[in-house]
Amino acid sequence: MGVITRQITAANADEKIKQLYETAFPEGEQIPWEDLMRLVGEMPLDFTAYYDGKEFIGFTIVYPRKSFNWYWYFAVREELRGKGYGQQILTQLIEHYKGQTCVLDVESPTQVCDNMEQRRKRHAFYLRNGFRDTNVYRTYNDITMTIMMMGEGTFTMQDWDDITNELKRFWWPDDIKEE
């Protein structure tokens, strides 16, 4: 059976989705759940949950934009990782946004850290699926993120500033230190 999707809103986001969100990403990379639910209502976010039959697999949140789509969050339940679900989901996303430029940020595979192997695997996964490094890096609260992209064009620090300034109109944490 193929992976089936369901659009998520603040009204139908359930505890399983919230729990995965709060465990799959380091706290410093999370928007507090209540704020995220508000953003889902206020921003044109594509928040999709994925299921194999009735079993919840994971979710993605994409911020669709004119110049490029930002793959913002992508998580598969820990016990289901390594079974091809992430690949199926990413393949569906790529197909959905076919012909459009897409960017994402991942923890840098070159920053010395405790989860170096996980970072390298994640980076390699996106490279295998047609993303490339932009050589644009941002560091927030001591986590260095590398920006990757798929599609036409280039991605610059100005593009990063533009997208974060859009986000800041809706939400931005008080305690974030950007380098």
C-alpha angles and dihedrals in degrees: 000000000000126000113272125206138216127190111237126218131172087263097057103030105120136202093264091058092045092048093051091047092051095047103037098059130051111255090247090061096048129094106216107266095242090052091046091052089051090050090050086061097042104038129055092251122163100218109179131178120203127214137184098212103313094334114108110230107172147295145246132207116200126183103212113210138170098248097035141342116244115220093212107173130009122172138164121193109268096238090053097050117116093031097099097260094116089052092050092049094047090047089053091048093050090049092048092053095036114159092016128105113250131189134188137176124226133179106275113262089212100054112102106245146132096265098048094134092050090049092050092050092048092048091048090049091058093043089053089052097055103271120130134200115261094195088233112129131182127190120208122178090343095308112117114212124196119209117226127186144192125200137028127343136013134289120228138184086258089059089052091049090049094053095044090048089054089051092047089062087066105027144347130164120246094221102050117121113202120196 
